[in-house]
Amino acid sequence: MAEAYIVAAARTAGGRKGGRLAGWHPADLAASVLNALVDRSGAAPDQIEDVIMGCVGQGGEQAVNIGRNAVLASKLPESVPGTSIDRQCGSSQQALHFAAQAVMAGSMDIVIAAGVESMTRVPMGSPSILAAKAGMGTYKSPQMEQRYPNIQFNQFTGAEMVAHKYDLSKDQLDEYAYQSHQRAIAATQAGKFKDEIIPLPITRADGSTDTHAIDEGIRFDVTLDGIKGVKLINEKGGRLTAATASQICDGASGVMVVNEKGLRQLGVKPMARIHHMTMIGGDPVIMLEAPLPATERALKKAGMTIDDIDLFEVNEAFASIPTAWLKATGADPERLNVNGGAIALGHPLGGSGTKLMTTLVHALQQSGKRYGLQTMCEGGGMANVTIVERL
C-alpha cells in the first residue's frame, strides 16, 4: 500500500463571532485555503483530484455541499469535485483520514482535505434548531432515546461530567485556560504562526480596509485573576466557565495529501507522513471522553508509547478535555498544545481538524521534532487520532 504525505498546510487566522471575518462568506473563506494550498504546493489546479471538506453547520450559507461550493469559489477548475462531511468537531480531521485513505489505496494521488465554519453567519446548532421549529422533530430518535435516556446535545454537560469523573478542580481548569492564552501570545509574538496563516483582506464597518493575520480570540491582556472571576456556567457544583471553554470562531483550514506518485507529479518534498489513523466511538452521554481510549488504541496499533510522541495537539473544546487526557495518558504537559489551543485561538468546529494538523506539522518543522499526535472530542461520543512523522 502507498504512503500518504502532507505537502502543504494552511489556515486562516481565527475570527471572533461577529468579528473580523464576519464579512466573509464561508465558501469564499474555504476557497482562500484551497487557493493557498495550490500556490504553496506548486500544483496545477487541475491536478487536484478531490476536495473533502469538514463542516458541522451544513445549513444556510454552508448548505448544498459547502465543499463543492468552495471549489467553485476558488481557482480550481470545475472538473475538481468536492464533498462535505460531518463528524462533528472532528469533521476536517476525518476529511484528512479520508484523503489519506484515498491516496494510500491508489485511487487518487492528490487530494485536499479541508474544513470551514462561519459560526457568525451559521450559528452553532442552526440546522437542528430550524428543523425543530419547522415541526420536524429533533436529532434524537425514539429508539436512540430509549437506548440512551440521558443523551443530550449540550456539550457543556459532557465537559462537566469529565471534570468530575477525573477530579479536576476549577482552579486547575482556570490555570489551564490561562496557559492556553499565554502560549498563544508567546507563539504569535515569536512568529510561530506566520508560515501557516493566510493573510486575508477585510473591510471594517466604517469602510476602511485591513489584513487579518492574527488570531482574534487571543486575549493579550489576560490575567489569571480575570479568568478566575468569570461566572460558572452551572452554579450548582459546576467547574467550567466561558473562560475555560473554546471560543466561537470563524475560520477555515486545509492540507494537501499525496502519495508517492503525487510527490513525483508535483516535484515537492513532503512536510510529514501520515503514520497512523484511528477512529473510535464511546459513551454519547459523557460524550467528550473518547480521545482518551482513542489515544490508547492508536498507540497500541502503531506500536508506540506516549513517550515516543514529541508534540501533541488535543483540541481544547473545554479545559477539562486536555486536562483529563493528560491525567489518563501520563503525557508530558510541556509537549501538549505548545502554541496554545482553542481556548485562546478559537474552535471553528468543522475547520478545527485540519487547523490543528496545520499547527502540528508546522510546529514539528520549527522544532525539528519527529512525531506528532492529534486528537479531538466529537459530538455523539467519538474521537479521531492521527499520528504524523515529520520528514
C-alpha beads as a LAMMPS data file, in Angstrom:
LAMMPS data file: protein, C-alpha beads

391 atoms
390 bonds

1 atom types
1 bond types

-500.0 500.0 xlo xhi
-500.0 500.0 ylo yhi
-500.0 500.0 zlo zhi

Masses

1 110.0

Atoms # bond

1 1 1 0.000 0.000 0.000
2 1 1 1.165 3.517 -0.815
3 1 1 2.065 6.045 1.868
4 1 1 0.206 9.311 2.487
5 1 1 2.146 12.571 2.802
6 1 1 1.226 16.141 3.686
7 1 1 2.878 18.564 1.266
8 1 1 1.119 21.812 2.213
9 1 1 -0.888 23.010 5.201
10 1 1 -2.547 26.372 5.761
11 1 1 -5.253 28.096 7.772
12 1 1 -6.870 31.430 8.239
13 1 1 -6.383 33.307 11.476
14 1 1 -9.440 32.798 13.645
15 1 1 -12.127 35.459 13.824
16 1 1 -14.372 36.132 16.811
17 1 1 -18.138 35.847 16.490
18 1 1 -19.227 38.995 14.689
19 1 1 -15.577 39.943 14.325
20 1 1 -13.025 40.494 11.606
21 1 1 -14.093 37.557 9.385
22 1 1 -17.839 38.149 9.704
23 1 1 -17.926 39.689 6.239
24 1 1 -16.550 36.583 4.570
25 1 1 -18.995 34.071 3.064
26 1 1 -17.913 30.606 4.279
27 1 1 -17.479 29.271 0.720
28 1 1 -15.127 32.155 -0.071
29 1 1 -13.321 31.654 3.246
30 1 1 -12.742 27.991 2.406
31 1 1 -11.766 28.888 -1.171
32 1 1 -8.959 31.090 0.164
33 1 1 -7.460 27.990 1.791
34 1 1 -7.817 25.893 -1.368
35 1 1 -6.050 28.604 -3.354
36 1 1 -3.248 28.862 -0.804
37 1 1 -2.654 25.107 -0.815
38 1 1 -2.370 25.105 -4.607
39 1 1 0.048 28.036 -4.501
40 1 1 2.183 26.612 -1.691
41 1 1 2.461 23.155 -3.265
42 1 1 3.107 24.426 -6.781
43 1 1 0.345 22.155 -8.057
44 1 1 -1.538 22.946 -11.226
45 1 1 -5.169 23.475 -10.199
46 1 1 -6.379 20.635 -12.421
47 1 1 -4.040 18.174 -10.677
48 1 1 -6.294 18.156 -7.599
49 1 1 -8.497 15.079 -7.793
50 1 1 -10.910 15.772 -4.951
51 1 1 -11.685 18.195 -2.145
52 1 1 -13.040 16.689 1.062
53 1 1 -14.334 19.366 3.411
54 1 1 -15.457 19.147 7.007
55 1 1 -18.324 21.353 8.147
56 1 1 -20.704 20.903 11.076
57 1 1 -23.378 23.547 10.449
58 1 1 -24.418 22.423 6.983
59 1 1 -27.288 24.879 6.657
60 1 1 -27.800 28.416 5.409
61 1 1 -24.676 29.645 3.635
62 1 1 -22.971 26.332 4.443
63 1 1 -25.727 24.208 2.876
64 1 1 -25.889 22.483 -0.511
65 1 1 -22.418 20.900 -0.262
66 1 1 -20.078 23.607 1.005
67 1 1 -17.120 21.512 -0.216
68 1 1 -18.228 21.784 -3.835
69 1 1 -19.235 25.422 -3.432
70 1 1 -15.774 26.239 -2.090
71 1 1 -14.241 24.636 -5.191
72 1 1 -16.492 26.755 -7.417
73 1 1 -15.442 29.879 -5.493
74 1 1 -11.724 29.050 -5.847
75 1 1 -9.192 28.961 -8.667
76 1 1 -9.741 25.210 -9.046
77 1 1 -11.408 24.167 -12.319
78 1 1 -14.971 22.872 -12.257
79 1 1 -13.615 19.410 -13.087
80 1 1 -12.446 19.145 -9.449
81 1 1 -15.226 17.609 -7.339
82 1 1 -15.918 18.425 -3.716
83 1 1 -17.804 16.785 -0.893
84 1 1 -18.813 17.779 2.639
85 1 1 -18.666 15.569 5.700
86 1 1 -19.808 15.869 9.302
87 1 1 -18.074 14.070 12.130
88 1 1 -18.928 16.968 14.400
89 1 1 -15.825 18.752 15.754
90 1 1 -13.600 16.134 14.105
91 1 1 -15.057 16.737 10.636
92 1 1 -11.920 18.018 8.921
93 1 1 -9.695 15.587 10.808
94 1 1 -11.913 12.896 9.306
95 1 1 -11.565 14.637 5.937
96 1 1 -7.808 14.175 6.348
97 1 1 -8.311 10.491 7.138
98 1 1 -10.493 10.001 4.056
99 1 1 -7.970 11.840 1.873
100 1 1 -5.107 9.754 3.258
101 1 1 -7.036 6.535 2.698
102 1 1 -7.751 7.541 -0.910
103 1 1 -4.115 8.176 -1.794
104 1 1 -2.908 5.137 0.157
105 1 1 -5.331 2.962 -1.795
106 1 1 -4.047 4.486 -5.038
107 1 1 -7.484 5.504 -6.285
108 1 1 -6.282 9.113 -6.197
109 1 1 -2.853 10.719 -5.977
110 1 1 -3.503 14.338 -4.926
111 1 1 -6.376 15.281 -2.604
112 1 1 -7.159 18.320 -0.471
113 1 1 -8.651 17.778 2.985
114 1 1 -10.088 20.952 4.450
115 1 1 -12.668 22.386 6.817
116 1 1 -14.648 25.561 7.347
117 1 1 -17.071 27.066 9.812
118 1 1 -18.511 30.558 9.927
119 1 1 -20.049 30.469 13.376
120 1 1 -21.092 34.100 12.934
121 1 1 -23.129 33.509 9.797
122 1 1 -24.301 29.967 10.596
123 1 1 -24.638 29.818 14.390
124 1 1 -23.919 26.526 16.147
125 1 1 -26.886 24.156 16.018
126 1 1 -28.749 26.154 13.356
127 1 1 -29.842 23.212 11.143
128 1 1 -31.323 21.215 14.048
129 1 1 -32.950 24.314 15.564
130 1 1 -34.597 25.203 12.256
131 1 1 -35.787 21.624 11.821
132 1 1 -37.364 21.664 15.263
133 1 1 -39.097 24.984 14.557
134 1 1 -40.451 23.535 11.339
135 1 1 -42.062 20.717 13.291
136 1 1 -39.593 18.122 12.026
137 1 1 -38.548 16.931 15.486
138 1 1 -35.031 16.754 16.904
139 1 1 -31.917 14.767 16.090
140 1 1 -32.857 12.310 18.856
141 1 1 -34.952 9.405 17.585
142 1 1 -37.267 7.467 19.918
143 1 1 -35.009 4.400 19.710
144 1 1 -31.907 6.472 20.426
145 1 1 -33.535 7.984 23.499
146 1 1 -34.692 4.567 24.641
147 1 1 -31.134 3.254 24.454
148 1 1 -29.572 6.420 25.955
149 1 1 -32.209 8.144 28.111
150 1 1 -29.811 10.916 29.177
151 1 1 -28.374 11.684 25.760
152 1 1 -28.113 15.386 25.026
153 1 1 -26.503 17.825 22.631
154 1 1 -25.244 20.161 25.353
155 1 1 -21.504 19.619 25.376
156 1 1 -21.076 21.756 28.492
157 1 1 -22.802 18.931 30.366
158 1 1 -20.366 16.367 28.976
159 1 1 -17.406 18.585 29.802
160 1 1 -18.630 18.970 33.387
161 1 1 -19.042 15.192 33.639
162 1 1 -15.440 14.725 32.504
163 1 1 -14.225 17.304 35.036
164 1 1 -15.983 15.493 37.871
165 1 1 -15.001 11.997 36.726
166 1 1 -11.303 12.922 36.628
167 1 1 -11.487 15.083 39.764
168 1 1 -10.396 18.274 38.054
169 1 1 -10.869 21.391 40.165
170 1 1 -11.997 24.774 38.910
171 1 1 -8.560 26.136 39.800
172 1 1 -6.880 23.519 37.596
173 1 1 -9.163 24.377 34.676
174 1 1 -8.670 28.127 35.132
175 1 1 -4.911 27.683 35.212
176 1 1 -5.023 25.578 32.055
177 1 1 -7.040 28.277 30.241
178 1 1 -4.567 30.950 31.345
179 1 1 -1.721 28.797 29.994
180 1 1 -3.511 28.462 26.645
181 1 1 -3.589 32.231 26.228
182 1 1 -0.013 32.639 27.435
183 1 1 1.266 30.074 24.959
184 1 1 -0.775 31.573 22.112
185 1 1 0.560 35.038 22.946
186 1 1 4.149 33.771 23.003
187 1 1 3.699 31.880 19.730
188 1 1 2.152 34.885 18.000
189 1 1 4.826 37.287 19.210
190 1 1 7.565 34.862 18.158
191 1 1 6.065 34.482 14.676
192 1 1 5.310 30.779 15.133
193 1 1 2.048 31.042 13.166
194 1 1 3.423 33.182 10.348
195 1 1 4.066 30.311 7.936
196 1 1 0.700 28.643 8.490
197 1 1 -1.677 31.635 8.423
198 1 1 -3.089 33.003 5.159
199 1 1 -3.461 36.805 5.460
200 1 1 -6.959 37.835 4.357
201 1 1 -8.219 41.263 3.295
202 1 1 -11.102 42.591 5.377
203 1 1 -13.325 45.666 5.273
204 1 1 -14.366 47.271 8.531
205 1 1 -17.835 48.664 9.239
206 1 1 -16.548 52.188 8.561
207 1 1 -15.338 51.154 5.095
208 1 1 -11.628 51.100 5.934
209 1 1 -9.597 48.056 4.960
210 1 1 -7.078 45.888 6.758
211 1 1 -5.383 42.482 6.632
212 1 1 -6.438 39.757 9.057
213 1 1 -3.414 37.663 10.044
214 1 1 -3.557 37.331 13.857
215 1 1 -5.973 35.089 15.726
216 1 1 -8.613 37.436 17.069
217 1 1 -9.521 35.344 20.104
218 1 1 -6.208 35.725 21.915
219 1 1 -6.544 37.963 24.960
220 1 1 -3.169 39.688 25.075
221 1 1 -4.092 41.334 28.389
222 1 1 -5.191 38.077 30.047
223 1 1 -4.700 37.593 33.787
224 1 1 -5.282 34.531 35.904
225 1 1 -7.424 36.561 38.286
226 1 1 -9.561 37.674 35.352
227 1 1 -10.144 34.069 34.292
228 1 1 -10.912 33.024 37.846
229 1 1 -13.536 35.765 38.106
230 1 1 -15.680 34.536 35.202
231 1 1 -19.089 33.244 36.266
232 1 1 -19.672 29.479 36.384
233 1 1 -21.874 28.052 33.636
234 1 1 -23.513 25.732 36.158
235 1 1 -23.528 27.425 39.539
236 1 1 -24.583 24.248 41.358
237 1 1 -21.378 22.228 41.560
238 1 1 -20.058 23.358 38.217
239 1 1 -16.370 23.866 37.449
240 1 1 -16.395 25.313 33.925
241 1 1 -16.841 28.878 32.751
242 1 1 -16.862 30.607 29.377
243 1 1 -13.179 31.319 30.014
244 1 1 -12.371 27.605 30.228
245 1 1 -14.311 26.739 27.068
246 1 1 -13.248 27.101 23.440
247 1 1 -14.171 30.323 21.683
248 1 1 -16.839 30.555 18.993
249 1 1 -14.815 31.192 15.863
250 1 1 -14.926 31.816 12.130
251 1 1 -12.180 30.122 10.160
252 1 1 -11.009 27.668 7.526
253 1 1 -8.028 25.368 7.130
254 1 1 -6.693 22.612 4.934
255 1 1 -3.881 20.239 3.983
256 1 1 -2.845 18.727 0.677
257 1 1 -2.355 14.965 0.859
258 1 1 -0.493 12.928 -1.766
259 1 1 1.097 9.522 -2.285
260 1 1 4.484 8.768 -3.839
261 1 1 3.069 9.203 -7.334
262 1 1 1.677 12.576 -6.287
263 1 1 5.079 13.605 -4.913
264 1 1 6.645 12.823 -8.279
265 1 1 3.927 14.703 -10.160
266 1 1 4.375 17.810 -8.024
267 1 1 8.141 17.552 -7.608
268 1 1 7.954 18.600 -3.960
269 1 1 9.307 17.362 -0.668
270 1 1 6.743 16.280 1.940
271 1 1 6.309 18.080 5.243
272 1 1 5.102 14.955 7.043
273 1 1 3.965 11.375 6.567
274 1 1 0.698 10.026 7.934
275 1 1 1.975 7.362 10.311
276 1 1 -1.297 6.117 11.812
277 1 1 -5.040 6.863 11.888
278 1 1 -7.614 5.695 14.433
279 1 1 -11.310 6.404 14.987
280 1 1 -13.371 5.319 17.979
281 1 1 -16.875 5.642 19.371
282 1 1 -17.660 5.956 23.072
283 1 1 -20.406 6.831 25.518
284 1 1 -22.578 9.548 23.896
285 1 1 -23.838 10.782 27.278
286 1 1 -20.492 11.868 28.744
287 1 1 -19.702 12.385 25.051
288 1 1 -16.313 14.106 25.226
289 1 1 -14.173 11.399 26.847
290 1 1 -13.424 9.429 23.666
291 1 1 -9.956 10.951 22.958
292 1 1 -8.613 9.053 25.987
293 1 1 -9.351 5.480 24.822
294 1 1 -8.739 6.544 21.218
295 1 1 -5.195 7.610 22.079
296 1 1 -4.575 4.334 23.896
297 1 1 -5.853 2.358 20.905
298 1 1 -3.824 4.392 18.399
299 1 1 -0.559 3.990 20.273
300 1 1 -1.135 0.264 20.664
301 1 1 -1.918 -0.200 16.968
302 1 1 1.082 1.928 15.980
303 1 1 3.396 0.001 18.302
304 1 1 4.323 3.184 20.156
305 1 1 4.235 4.575 23.673
306 1 1 3.131 8.021 24.789
307 1 1 6.792 8.956 25.305
308 1 1 7.538 8.279 21.626
309 1 1 5.419 11.291 20.663
310 1 1 7.198 14.643 20.600
311 1 1 4.235 17.025 20.249
312 1 1 0.514 16.679 20.941
313 1 1 -2.468 18.666 19.706
314 1 1 -5.536 17.834 21.808
315 1 1 -8.422 20.138 20.973
316 1 1 -9.322 22.464 23.809
317 1 1 -13.071 22.202 23.376
318 1 1 -13.136 22.675 27.150
319 1 1 -10.223 22.799 29.574
320 1 1 -11.414 19.552 31.163
321 1 1 -10.706 17.530 27.990
322 1 1 -6.920 18.032 27.539
323 1 1 -6.509 18.099 31.320
324 1 1 -8.272 14.743 31.718
325 1 1 -6.324 13.441 28.702
326 1 1 -3.040 14.380 30.390
327 1 1 -4.106 12.665 33.600
328 1 1 -5.157 9.479 31.806
329 1 1 -2.214 9.170 29.426
330 1 1 0.623 10.425 31.616
331 1 1 1.864 12.546 28.717
332 1 1 4.394 15.310 29.268
333 1 1 2.356 18.553 29.607
334 1 1 5.236 20.507 28.069
335 1 1 4.583 18.704 24.780
336 1 1 0.840 19.454 24.709
337 1 1 -0.615 22.354 22.690
338 1 1 2.701 24.158 22.858
339 1 1 1.365 27.137 20.890
340 1 1 -1.924 27.386 22.749
341 1 1 -5.239 25.916 21.728
342 1 1 -8.906 26.598 21.066
343 1 1 -9.489 28.337 24.406
344 1 1 -7.285 31.160 23.123
345 1 1 -7.266 30.655 19.357
346 1 1 -10.881 29.647 18.763
347 1 1 -12.646 26.468 17.632
348 1 1 -14.252 26.825 14.189
349 1 1 -15.955 23.419 14.561
350 1 1 -15.634 21.731 11.153
351 1 1 -12.487 23.729 10.428
352 1 1 -10.624 22.681 13.565
353 1 1 -9.336 19.260 12.500
354 1 1 -7.085 20.438 9.678
355 1 1 -6.411 23.633 11.664
356 1 1 -4.803 21.586 14.447
357 1 1 -2.922 19.474 11.912
358 1 1 -1.634 22.608 10.187
359 1 1 -0.305 23.899 13.504
360 1 1 1.129 20.494 14.408
361 1 1 3.120 19.936 11.208
362 1 1 4.482 23.480 11.302
363 1 1 5.458 23.077 14.965
364 1 1 7.265 19.831 14.121
365 1 1 9.088 21.613 11.302
366 1 1 10.097 24.518 13.542
367 1 1 11.243 22.353 16.445
368 1 1 12.895 19.595 14.416
369 1 1 10.871 17.033 16.361
370 1 1 9.808 13.772 14.755
371 1 1 6.352 12.520 15.803
372 1 1 3.129 14.396 16.459
373 1 1 -0.260 13.160 17.633
374 1 1 -3.575 14.949 17.155
375 1 1 -6.923 14.081 18.726
376 1 1 -10.196 15.788 19.487
377 1 1 -13.501 15.064 21.170
378 1 1 -16.569 14.961 18.953
379 1 1 -20.313 15.236 19.458
380 1 1 -22.009 11.872 19.768
381 1 1 -19.101 10.427 21.742
382 1 1 -16.417 9.920 19.090
383 1 1 -12.755 10.750 18.550
384 1 1 -10.153 10.651 15.797
385 1 1 -6.427 10.212 16.362
386 1 1 -3.804 10.999 13.727
387 1 1 -0.091 10.340 14.220
388 1 1 2.276 12.046 11.791
389 1 1 6.018 11.862 11.250
390 1 1 7.961 14.950 10.199
391 1 1 10.071 14.421 7.094

Bonds

1 1 1 2
2 1 2 3
3 1 3 4
4 1 4 5
5 1 5 6
6 1 6 7
7 1 7 8
8 1 8 9
9 1 9 10
10 1 10 11
11 1 11 12
12 1 12 13
13 1 13 14
14 1 14 15
15 1 15 16
16 1 16 17
17 1 17 18
18 1 18 19
19 1 19 20
20 1 20 21
21 1 21 22
22 1 22 23
23 1 23 24
24 1 24 25
25 1 25 26
26 1 26 27
27 1 27 28
28 1 28 29
29 1 29 30
30 1 30 31
31 1 31 32
32 1 32 33
33 1 33 34
34 1 34 35
35 1 35 36
36 1 36 37
37 1 37 38
38 1 38 39
39 1 39 40
40 1 40 41
41 1 41 42
42 1 42 43
43 1 43 44
44 1 44 45
45 1 45 46
46 1 46 47
47 1 47 48
48 1 48 49
49 1 49 50
50 1 50 51
51 1 51 52
52 1 52 53
53 1 53 54
54 1 54 55
55 1 55 56
56 1 56 57
57 1 57 58
58 1 58 59
59 1 59 60
60 1 60 61
61 1 61 62
62 1 62 63
63 1 63 64
64 1 64 65
65 1 65 66
66 1 66 67
67 1 67 68
68 1 68 69
69 1 69 70
70 1 70 71
71 1 71 72
72 1 72 73
73 1 73 74
74 1 74 75
75 1 75 76
76 1 76 77
77 1 77 78
78 1 78 79
79 1 79 80
80 1 80 81
81 1 81 82
82 1 82 83
83 1 83 84
84 1 84 85
85 1 85 86
86 1 86 87
87 1 87 88
88 1 88 89
89 1 89 90
90 1 90 91
91 1 91 92
92 1 92 93
93 1 93 94
94 1 94 95
95 1 95 96
96 1 96 97
97 1 97 98
98 1 98 99
99 1 99 100
100 1 100 101
101 1 101 102
102 1 102 103
103 1 103 104
104 1 104 105
105 1 105 106
106 1 106 107
107 1 107 108
108 1 108 109
109 1 109 110
110 1 110 111
111 1 111 112
112 1 112 113
113 1 113 114
114 1 114 115
115 1 115 116
116 1 116 117
117 1 117 118
118 1 118 119
119 1 119 120
120 1 120 121
121 1 121 122
122 1 122 123
123 1 123 124
124 1 124 125
125 1 125 126
126 1 126 127
127 1 127 128
128 1 128 129
129 1 129 130
130 1 130 131
131 1 131 132
132 1 132 133
133 1 133 134
134 1 134 135
135 1 135 136
136 1 136 137
137 1 137 138
138 1 138 139
139 1 139 140
140 1 140 141
141 1 141 142
142 1 142 143
143 1 143 144
144 1 144 145
145 1 145 146
146 1 146 147
147 1 147 148
148 1 148 149
149 1 149 150
150 1 150 151
151 1 151 152
152 1 152 153
153 1 153 154
154 1 154 155
155 1 155 156
156 1 156 157
157 1 157 158
158 1 158 159
159 1 159 160
160 1 160 161
161 1 161 162
162 1 162 163
163 1 163 164
164 1 164 165
165 1 165 166
166 1 166 167
167 1 167 168
168 1 168 169
169 1 169 170
170 1 170 171
171 1 171 172
172 1 172 173
173 1 173 174
174 1 174 175
175 1 175 176
176 1 176 177
177 1 177 178
178 1 178 179
179 1 179 180
180 1 180 181
181 1 181 182
182 1 182 183
183 1 183 184
184 1 184 185
185 1 185 186
186 1 186 187
187 1 187 188
188 1 188 189
189 1 189 190
190 1 190 191
191 1 191 192
192 1 192 193
193 1 193 194
194 1 194 195
195 1 195 196
196 1 196 197
197 1 197 198
198 1 198 199
199 1 199 200
200 1 200 201
201 1 201 202
202 1 202 203
203 1 203 204
204 1 204 205
205 1 205 206
206 1 206 207
207 1 207 208
208 1 208 209
209 1 209 210
210 1 210 211
211 1 211 212
212 1 212 213
213 1 213 214
214 1 214 215
215 1 215 216
216 1 216 217
217 1 217 218
218 1 218 219
219 1 219 220
220 1 220 221
221 1 221 222
222 1 222 223
223 1 223 224
224 1 224 225
225 1 225 226
226 1 226 227
227 1 227 228
228 1 228 229
229 1 229 230
230 1 230 231
231 1 231 232
232 1 232 233
233 1 233 234
234 1 234 235
235 1 235 236
236 1 236 237
237 1 237 238
238 1 238 239
239 1 239 240
240 1 240 241
241 1 241 242
242 1 242 243
243 1 243 244
244 1 244 245
245 1 245 246
246 1 246 247
247 1 247 248
248 1 248 249
249 1 249 250
250 1 250 251
251 1 251 252
252 1 252 253
253 1 253 254
254 1 254 255
255 1 255 256
256 1 256 257
257 1 257 258
258 1 258 259
259 1 259 260
260 1 260 261
261 1 261 262
262 1 262 263
263 1 263 264
264 1 264 265
265 1 265 266
266 1 266 267
267 1 267 268
268 1 268 269
269 1 269 270
270 1 270 271
271 1 271 272
272 1 272 273
273 1 273 274
274 1 274 275
275 1 275 276
276 1 276 277
277 1 277 278
278 1 278 279
279 1 279 280
280 1 280 281
281 1 281 282
282 1 282 283
283 1 283 284
284 1 284 285
285 1 285 286
286 1 286 287
287 1 287 288
288 1 288 289
289 1 289 290
290 1 290 291
291 1 291 292
292 1 292 293
293 1 293 294
294 1 294 295
295 1 295 296
296 1 296 297
297 1 297 298
298 1 298 299
299 1 299 300
300 1 300 301
301 1 301 302
302 1 302 303
303 1 303 304
304 1 304 305
305 1 305 306
306 1 306 307
307 1 307 308
308 1 308 309
309 1 309 310
310 1 310 311
311 1 311 312
312 1 312 313
313 1 313 314
314 1 314 315
315 1 315 316
316 1 316 317
317 1 317 318
318 1 318 319
319 1 319 320
320 1 320 321
321 1 321 322
322 1 322 323
323 1 323 324
324 1 324 325
325 1 325 326
326 1 326 327
327 1 327 328
328 1 328 329
329 1 329 330
330 1 330 331
331 1 331 332
332 1 332 333
333 1 333 334
334 1 334 335
335 1 335 336
336 1 336 337
337 1 337 338
338 1 338 339
339 1 339 340
340 1 340 341
341 1 341 342
342 1 342 343
343 1 343 344
344 1 344 345
345 1 345 346
346 1 346 347
347 1 347 348
348 1 348 349
349 1 349 350
350 1 350 351
351 1 351 352
352 1 352 353
353 1 353 354
354 1 354 355
355 1 355 356
356 1 356 357
357 1 357 358
358 1 358 359
359 1 359 360
360 1 360 361
361 1 361 362
362 1 362 363
363 1 363 364
364 1 364 365
365 1 365 366
366 1 366 367
367 1 367 368
368 1 368 369
369 1 369 370
370 1 370 371
371 1 371 372
372 1 372 373
373 1 373 374
374 1 374 375
375 1 375 376
376 1 376 377
377 1 377 378
378 1 378 379
379 1 379 380
380 1 380 381
381 1 381 382
382 1 382 383
383 1 383 384
384 1 384 385
385 1 385 386
386 1 386 387
387 1 387 388
388 1 388 389
389 1 389 390
390 1 390 391
